[in-house]
Amino acid sequence: MQQDIRDKFKNYKEENVELSKNHSIKFEALLQQELHQNKPKKNYIKWLSVAASVMLLVSIGIQFYPNKTSEPIITKNDNDTTTKQITLGNISPEFNTIETYYTNSINLEISQLDLSDENKELVDSYLLKIAELTKEYKNLTQELNTKGVNDATIDALIRNLQLRLQLLQRLKKQLNEFKNLNTKQNELQII
């Protein structure tokens, strides 16, 4: 495979090719013709810029279009004065996402509870605590409306939602432990 290049050139004979006398003139004419030829402009760049502009306008429109999943601002009419009720969900889209997540999670946990006569007291005690936290959440929302939006109230609202979810998760865990304990006791009685 390895060959010496000098060996290749030993047998090489240069061919004598003669160019026509006006070769350089023909070459220059062809070169000038190629250089000064009008190339058709590519229209896809124009269309690409139009498409990008349309996409930009559509995305801006979507960004500022009212979000239908957020709760509407409730208005109360007392003696012809209109006040807007502020909730955590209509402060900003991020808070709306947080509130929706926690309320959906709380509702899901409540719907998945296994109620029976044996665990009724335990479930009732937890649901009583959750009802107190729900009442406190409504009071915090009223405070948000009277004192205005502030970080302390927003943090308290979020902590309230988190605490309710944690209580439900703890209840679910205790119900599973209670169920497992009853299953083990039944197995021991059978043996």
LINPE-V301493 format. One line per field, one symbol per residue. ss: DSSP state (a for helix, b for strand, c for the rest). psi: psi as a letter, one per 30 degrees, with the letter a starting at -180 (. if undefined). burial: 1 if it has 16 or more other ideal C-beta (glycine too) atoms within 10 Angstrom, else 0. A space follows every 10 residues. Layout:
BEGIN
ss->???
psi->???
burial->???
END
This chain:
BEGIN
ss->ccccaaaaaa cccccccccc ccaaaaaaaa aaaaaccccc cccaaaaaaa aaaaaaaaaa aaaacccccc cccbbbbbcc bbbbbccaaa ccaaaaaaaa aaaaaaaaaa acccccccca aaaaaaaaaa aaaaaaaaaa aaaaaaaccc aaaaaaaaaa aaaaaaaaaa aaaaaaaaaa aaaaaaaaaa c
psi->ekkkfeeefe gkkkkjkkll egeeeeeeee eeeeegkjkk kjffeeeeee eeeeeeeeee eeegkkkffl klkkkkjjhg kkkkkklefg eleeeeeeee eeeeeeeeee fgkjkleege eeeeeeeeee eeeeeeeeee eeeeeeflkl eeeeeeeeee eeeeeeeeee eeeeeeeeee eeeeeeeeee .
burial->0000000000 0000000000 0000000000 0000000000 0000000000 0000000000 0000000001 0000000000 0000011111 1000110110 0110110010 0000000010 0010010001 0010001001 1001100000 0011011101 1011101100 1100100000 0000000000 0
END
